[in-house]
Amino acid sequence: MTFFPSKSAASLPVASSSNSHPINGQSNRQPIRQPEAVFNQLIEAIGNQLSKQSSGHKAHHFTLSLAGENSQFTRFNNGKVRQSGQVGDAQLHLTLMNAQQTTQARFPFVGEFQPDWATAQQALSDLQSDLRTLPEDPYIVLPGASERGRSREIRGGQLIPSAAVAETILASTSDLDFSGLYAGGTSYRAYGDSVGKRHWFETPSFTLDYSLFTARNSAVKGTLAGQTWCSATYQESIKAAQQQLALLEKPLKSVPKGTYRTYLAPAAVADLMDMLVYGGLGEASLRQGNSAFEKLEKGEATLSKKFSLGEDFQRVGVPRFNSLGISAPNQLPIIQQGQWKTSLVSDRSAKEYGKPSNAASRAESLRAPVVATGQLSEEHILSALDTGLYLSNLHYLNWSDLTAGRITGMTRYACFWVENGEIVAPIENLRFDDSFYRFLSEDALLGLTQRQSFLPAVDTYERRSLGGMWVPGMLIDQFRYTL
């Protein structure tokens, strides 16, 4: 969500999508609560069981991961509560391996040792039977005895009490057609293995993903996220959305296909970055010919010196440890001033391709992405755009030509035609199709805003996602629209 800068209110700030920076505090002195204690007991019990059953032939190693949450979900539609409830859910992921074979199982985590150990014992027995029948895998990475890392990070915050969620959110939306989903609570991730690594990560967090609608069903989208709820920030976000909502009441303008100077608000930049940060930055994708960044990595192309992309675990609230319990560096530059710096290298890719690991995830996707800021001030966005398109959000994105880095997608929500630095009209939806090698080039990338917004991961397919990305707004010369 972004305030529109105007000549009459030039001092208005851009409303950040996060009410605060993620809290970086870490506490090892907090008492160990039952889920953590039970998880530690399970690690010891599995290790003891395997030691007793060791036959002296193939040594068995294991890893045990945990992902869980205690969350409040409240769904709103037309300014009313449509669904509300609390979810306590967790799942264990047990991997059993030897030097040549590996197999895995997932099962629920109750948080009480006796039933959880009974389930884990059965899973362990099944995996041992399966392991003997599986083909060899030459790129297995066993838990490393030299990497006996341990960490315990418990973050602080203050969320809306569950009983007060509906009242708190609807208090600022009277007489508005408001729809959305609030999801908030405590999430935890953990890891343990047969060589002694132990990691526990726990954080409170919330996301509020909402839309306001006009009478003709046009919409403005807003997103808030953080570890501490701030009512003032929420009210500012609603006011900013109402400003855009009023502009959406103007008659729609049909913009013919062509190339236009375009400002992408942070949410639209995040939509684009979602395409870029998943998979294509990994060593395996590059080696297998599945990456749009191959020309950049080989030095056959460059991007604008204004553009830098990397990971920053100090700013994005996700655990640093990967699926083998190895912690990534706090910061990792991927693209620096338009030049390729490094790929994401998982432990498996390190073994397969002989390149040092930087503790990337198994999928080799960015877990804590940050796009660097620039020099464009928020109050000058419209004047710098002058005449062209202001895009708040994008959707239906896909690769139209992977090797050429071409992305296609549609405009969405509050998108406007601007003339001489003034909003003229909302636009009918447009399809774009352009290569990031062009729109992030030195000639096309005109500027990035001085401030970043935090755009959270809001999907809840298996559980509430953690993290998100920090991105600025982006001004592009002659962005290509095809329909």
C-alpha positions in Angstrom: 0.0 0.0 0.0 1.4 3.4 -1.0 0.3 6.9 -0.3 0.0 9.0 -3.5 2.4 11.9 -3.2 0.8 15.1 -4.2 1.7 18.8 -4.6 -0.7 19.7 -1.8 0.7 17.0 0.6 4.3 16.6 -0.5 5.4 15.6 3.0 3.2 12.5 3.3 5.4 9.4 3.6 4.9 6.2 1.8 3.0 3.8 4.1 5.2 0.8 4.7 3.7 -2.6 4.5 5.3 -3.5 7.8 4.6 -1.6 11.0 8.2 -2.3 12.2 11.4 -3.9 11.2 11.6 -7.6 12.2 12.9 -7.9 15.7 16.4 -9.3 15.7 16.6 -10.1 19.4 17.6 -13.6 20.5 17.1 -15.2 23.9 18.6 -18.4 25.2 17.4 -17.7 28.7 13.7 -18.1 28.0 12.4 -21.3 29.7 12.1 -24.3 27.5 8.4 -24.9 26.8 6.8 -28.3 26.2 7.0 -28.4 22.3 10.7 -27.7 22.4 11.3 -30.1 25.3 9.4 -32.9 23.5 11.3 -32.3 20.3 14.6 -32.6 22.1 13.4 -35.8 23.7 12.5 -37.3 20.3 15.9 -36.5 18.9 17.6 -38.3 21.8 15.2 -41.3 21.6 15.7 -41.7 17.9 19.4 -41.6 18.3 19.3 -44.2 21.1 17.1 -46.5 19.1 19.4 -46.4 16.1 22.5 -47.0 18.3 20.9 -50.1 19.8 19.9 -51.5 16.4 23.3 -50.8 14.7 24.5 -53.9 13.0 28.0 -52.7 12.3 27.4 -52.7 8.6 25.8 -49.5 7.2 25.8 -46.7 9.7 22.4 -45.0 9.8 22.2 -41.2 10.2 19.0 -39.2 10.7 17.7 -35.7 10.6 14.5 -34.5 12.3 12.8 -31.2 11.4 9.7 -29.6 12.9 7.3 -26.9 11.6 4.4 -25.8 13.7 2.1 -23.0 14.7 -0.6 -21.8 17.1 -2.5 -19.3 15.0 -5.7 -17.2 14.9 -7.4 -17.0 11.5 -10.2 -14.5 10.9 -11.7 -13.9 7.5 -13.7 -10.8 6.6 -16.1 -10.1 3.8 -18.1 -7.0 3.1 -17.1 -5.5 6.5 -18.2 -8.6 8.5 -16.6 -11.6 10.1 -17.3 -14.6 7.9 -15.0 -17.2 9.5 -12.9 -17.3 12.7 -11.0 -19.9 14.5 -7.7 -21.0 16.1 -5.4 -23.6 14.7 -2.7 -25.5 16.6 -0.8 -27.7 14.2 2.7 -29.1 13.7 4.4 -31.7 11.6 7.7 -33.7 11.9 9.9 -34.6 9.0 12.2 -37.6 9.7 14.9 -38.5 7.2 16.9 -41.7 7.5 20.1 -42.2 5.5 23.3 -44.1 5.1 26.2 -43.4 2.8 24.3 -44.6 -0.3 20.5 -44.3 0.3 18.0 -42.0 1.9 14.3 -42.1 2.7 11.9 -39.8 4.6 8.5 -39.6 6.3 6.2 -36.9 7.6 3.8 -37.3 10.5 1.9 -35.1 13.0 3.5 -33.7 16.1 1.3 -33.6 19.2 3.7 -32.1 21.6 3.5 -34.9 24.2 6.4 -37.4 24.3 4.6 -40.7 24.6 2.2 -40.5 21.6 4.9 -38.7 19.5 7.5 -41.3 20.3 5.1 -44.1 19.4 4.5 -42.4 16.0 8.2 -41.7 15.5 9.1 -45.3 16.3 6.6 -46.7 13.7 7.9 -44.2 11.1 11.5 -45.2 11.9 10.7 -48.9 11.5 9.0 -48.2 8.2 11.9 -46.2 6.9 14.5 -48.8 7.9 12.5 -51.4 5.9 12.3 -49.0 2.9 15.9 -48.0 3.0 17.1 -51.6 2.1 15.2 -51.6 -1.1 16.1 -48.2 -2.5 18.6 -47.4 -5.3 21.8 -45.7 -4.4 22.0 -41.9 -4.6 25.5 -40.6 -5.3 24.8 -37.1 -4.0 23.6 -37.8 -0.5 24.9 -35.4 2.1 25.2 -36.9 5.5 25.0 -34.7 8.6 28.5 -33.4 9.1 30.3 -34.2 12.4 32.3 -31.0 11.9 29.1 -28.9 11.8 27.9 -29.4 15.3 25.9 -26.1 15.3 23.4 -25.2 18.0 21.1 -22.2 18.1 18.1 -21.1 20.0 16.3 -18.0 18.8 13.0 -16.8 20.4 11.8 -13.5 19.1 9.5 -11.1 20.9 6.4 -9.2 19.8 2.9 -8.3 20.7 -0.1 -9.5 18.7 -3.8 -8.7 18.9 -5.5 -10.9 21.5 -7.5 -13.5 19.6 -10.8 -12.3 21.2 -10.1 -8.8 20.0 -9.1 -9.4 16.4 -12.5 -8.7 14.8 -13.2 -5.6 16.9 -9.7 -4.1 16.3 -9.7 -4.6 12.6 -13.3 -3.6 11.9 -13.1 -0.5 14.0 -11.3 1.4 11.2 -13.4 0.1 8.4 -17.0 1.2 9.2 -18.9 2.1 6.0 -16.2 0.4 3.9 -16.6 -2.7 1.7 -13.7 -4.4 3.4 -12.6 -8.0 2.8 -9.5 -9.8 3.9 -7.7 -12.4 6.1 -5.9 -11.9 9.4 -3.6 -14.7 10.4 -1.5 -14.3 13.5 0.1 -16.3 16.2 3.3 -18.1 17.2 5.3 -20.1 14.6 8.2 -22.4 15.4 10.8 -24.3 13.3 13.3 -26.8 14.7 16.1 -29.2 13.6 18.1 -32.0 15.1 20.3 -34.8 13.8 22.4 -37.8 14.6 25.7 -35.8 15.0 24.3 -33.4 17.6 23.1 -30.3 15.8 20.2 -28.6 17.4 18.3 -25.5 16.3 15.1 -23.9 17.6 13.4 -20.8 16.1 10.2 -19.3 17.4 8.5 -16.1 16.5 5.2 -14.3 16.9 4.0 -12.8 13.6 0.9 -11.6 11.9 -0.3 -10.8 8.4 -3.4 -8.9 7.3 -4.1 -9.2 3.6 -7.1 -7.0 2.7 -9.0 -5.3 -0.1 -11.4 -2.3 -0.2 -14.0 -2.3 -3.0 -15.8 0.4 -4.9 -19.5 0.2 -5.9 -18.4 -1.0 -9.3 -16.2 -3.7 -7.8 -12.8 -2.1 -8.4 -10.4 -2.8 -5.5 -7.5 -1.4 -3.6 -5.2 -4.0 -1.9 -3.3 -3.5 1.3 -1.0 -5.8 3.3 0.3 -5.4 6.8 2.8 -7.7 8.6 5.1 -7.8 11.6 5.7 -9.1 15.0 4.0 -6.3 16.9 0.5 -5.0 15.9 0.4 -1.2 15.6 -3.1 0.4 15.3 -1.7 3.7 14.1 0.1 2.0 11.2 -3.1 0.1 10.3 -5.2 3.3 10.3 -2.6 5.0 8.1 -2.8 2.1 5.7 -6.6 2.3 5.6 -6.5 6.0 4.9 -4.0 5.5 2.1 -6.3 2.9 0.6 -9.2 5.2 0.8 -7.3 7.8 -1.2 -6.8 5.3 -3.9 -10.4 4.2 -3.6 -11.6 7.7 -4.4 -9.5 7.8 -7.5 -10.9 4.5 -8.7 -14.3 6.1 -8.9 -13.2 8.1 -11.9 -14.1 6.7 -15.4 -11.8 4.0 -16.6 -9.2 4.8 -19.3 -8.4 2.3 -22.0 -4.7 2.3 -22.6 -3.6 0.9 -26.0 -0.8 -1.6 -26.1 2.6 -0.2 -26.4 5.5 0.9 -24.3 5.1 3.4 -21.4 7.1 4.9 -18.6 5.9 2.9 -15.6 6.2 3.2 -11.8 5.9 -0.1 -10.0 4.9 0.3 -6.3 6.7 -2.0 -3.8 3.9 -4.6 -3.9 4.2 -4.8 -7.7 8.0 -5.0 -7.4 7.5 -7.9 -5.0 5.2 -9.6 -7.5 8.0 -9.5 -10.0 10.7 -10.6 -7.6 8.6 -13.6 -6.7 9.3 -14.8 -10.2 13.0 -14.1 -9.9 13.9 -15.4 -6.5 12.5 -18.9 -6.6 14.8 -21.5 -8.2 16.5 -19.5 -10.9 19.2 -18.2 -8.7 20.3 -21.7 -7.6 23.4 -23.6 -8.8 21.4 -26.6 -9.9 19.1 -24.5 -12.1 22.1 -22.8 -13.7 23.9 -26.1 -14.4 20.8 -27.8 -15.7 19.8 -25.0 -18.1 16.7 -24.0 -16.1 17.6 -20.5 -15.1 16.8 -17.2 -16.6 20.0 -15.8 -15.1 22.4 -17.9 -17.2 23.5 -15.0 -19.4 24.1 -12.8 -16.3 26.0 -15.6 -14.5 28.2 -16.1 -17.5 28.9 -12.4 -17.9 27.1 -12.3 -21.3 24.7 -9.6 -19.9 24.6 -7.1 -17.1 21.8 -5.2 -15.3 21.7 -1.6 -14.1 24.2 -0.6 -11.5 21.2 0.6 -9.5 20.0 -2.9 -9.0 21.3 -5.2 -6.2 19.6 -8.3 -4.8 20.6 -10.5 -1.9 19.7 -12.3 1.3 19.5 -10.6 4.7 18.5 -12.8 7.6 18.9 -10.0 10.1 15.9 -8.2 8.5 13.6 -11.0 7.4 12.2 -13.2 10.2 13.0 -16.7 9.1 15.5 -19.3 10.5 18.9 -19.3 9.0 19.4 -23.1 9.2 18.6 -25.3 6.2 17.4 -28.9 6.0 20.7 -30.2 7.2 20.9 -27.8 10.1 23.6 -25.7 8.6 23.2 -21.9 9.1 23.5 -19.5 6.1 25.5 -16.3 6.5 23.5 -13.4 7.8 23.9 -11.6 4.5 24.6 -12.9 1.0 24.9 -10.7 -2.1 23.5 -12.4 -5.2 23.5 -9.6 -7.7 25.5 -6.5 -6.8 25.3 -3.3 -8.8 24.0 -5.2 -11.8 26.8 -7.8 -11.8 26.4 -11.5 -10.9 28.0 -12.2 -7.5 27.2 -15.8 -6.5 24.5 -18.5 -6.9 22.6 -20.2 -4.1 24.4 -23.4 -3.4 22.8 -26.2 -1.3 24.9 -28.9 0.3 23.7 -31.4 -2.3 24.6 -29.1 -5.2 28.0 -28.5 -3.6 28.7 -32.2 -3.7 27.3 -32.7 -7.2 29.0 -29.7 -8.8 32.1 -29.2 -6.7 31.2 -25.7 -5.6 31.3 -24.5 -1.9 27.9 -24.5 -0.2 26.5 -21.3 1.2 23.9 -23.2 3.2 21.1 -22.5 0.7 17.8 -24.4 1.1 17.3 -27.7 -0.8 15.2 -25.8 -3.3 17.9 -23.1 -3.7 15.4 -20.2 -3.5 16.0 -17.0 -1.6 14.6 -17.2 1.9 15.3 -13.6 3.0 15.3 -11.5 -0.1 16.1 -7.8 -0.1 16.3 -5.4 -3.1 18.5 -2.4 -2.4 17.1 1.1 -2.4 17.9 4.0 -4.7 17.7 7.8 -4.8 14.0 8.4 -5.8 12.1 10.2 -3.0 8.5 9.2 -2.4 7.2 12.8 -2.8 8.7 13.0 -6.3 7.4 9.7 -7.7 4.6 11.2 -9.8 6.7 14.1 -11.0 9.5 11.7 -12.0 6.9 9.4 -13.7 5.5 12.5 -15.5 3.3 10.7 -18.1 2.8 7.0 -17.9 1.4 4.2 -15.7 1.4 3.8 -11.9 1.0 0.1 -11.0 0.1 -0.9 -7.5 0.0 -4.7 -8.0 0.5 -7.4 -10.6 -0.8 -11.0 -11.0 -0.9 -14.0 -13.2 2.8 -13.8 -13.7 4.7 -16.4 -15.7 7.8 -16.9 -17.9 7.0 -16.2 -21.5 10.6 -17.0 -22.5 12.7 -18.4 -19.7 16.2 -18.2 -21.3 15.5 -14.6 -22.5 14.3 -13.6 -19.0 10.9 -12.6 -20.4 8.0 -12.3 -17.9 4.4 -11.8 -18.7 1.6 -10.8 -16.4 -1.4 -8.6 -15.8 -2.0 -5.3 -13.9 -4.2 -5.6 -10.9 -6.1 -3.5 -8.3 -5.3 0.2 -8.1 -3.5 1.0 -11.4 -3.6 4.5 -12.9 -2.8 6.6 -15.9 -0.7 9.7 -15.0 -0.2 12.8 -17.0 2.2 15.6 -16.2 2.7 14.2 -12.7 -1.0 14.0 -11.9 -3.3 11.0 -11.6 -5.8 11.2 -14.4 -7.8 7.9 -14.3 -7.8 4.3 -13.3 -6.9 2.0 -16.2 -8.5 -1.1 -17.7 -6.3 -4.2 -17.1 -3.3 -4.6 -19.3 -1.0 -7.5 -20.0 2.7 -6.9 -20.1 5.5 -9.0 -21.6 9.1 -7.8 -21.1 12.5 -9.2 -20.3 14.2 -8.3 -17.0 17.4 -8.0 -19.0 15.8 -5.0 -20.6 13.6 -3.4 -17.9 16.4 -3.8 -15.3 19.1 -2.5 -17.7 21.1 0.6 -17.3 19.0 2.5 -19.8 15.6 1.3 -18.7 15.8 1.3 -14.8 15.4 5.0 -14.1 15.4 4.8 -10.3 14.5 3.0 -7.1 12.9 4.6 -4.1 14.8 5.7 -1.0 12.6 3.5 1.2 11.7 -0.1 1.2 8.5 -1.8 2.2 8.2 -5.2 3.7 5.9 -7.5 1.7 5.1 -10.6 3.7 4.6 -14.1 2.5 0.9 -14.6 3.0 0.2 -18.1 1.7 -1.2 -20.7 4.1 -1.3 -23.9 2.1 0.2 -26.2 4.7 0.8 -23.6 7.4 1.3 -19.9 7.7 4.5 -19.0 5.8 7.2 -17.0 7.5 9.2 -14.1 6.1 8.7 -12.0 3.0 10.9 -9.5 1.2 12.1 -5.9 1.5 11.7 -4.0 -1.7 11.6 -0.4 -2.9 9.4 1.1 -5.6 10.9 1.1 -9.1 10.6 3.5 -12.0 11.1 2.0 -15.5 11.3 3.6 -18.9 9.2 2.1 -21.6 7.8 -1.0 -20.0 6.2 -3.2 -22.7 2.4 -3.9 -22.7 1.1 -6.3 -25.3 -2.7 -6.5 -24.7 
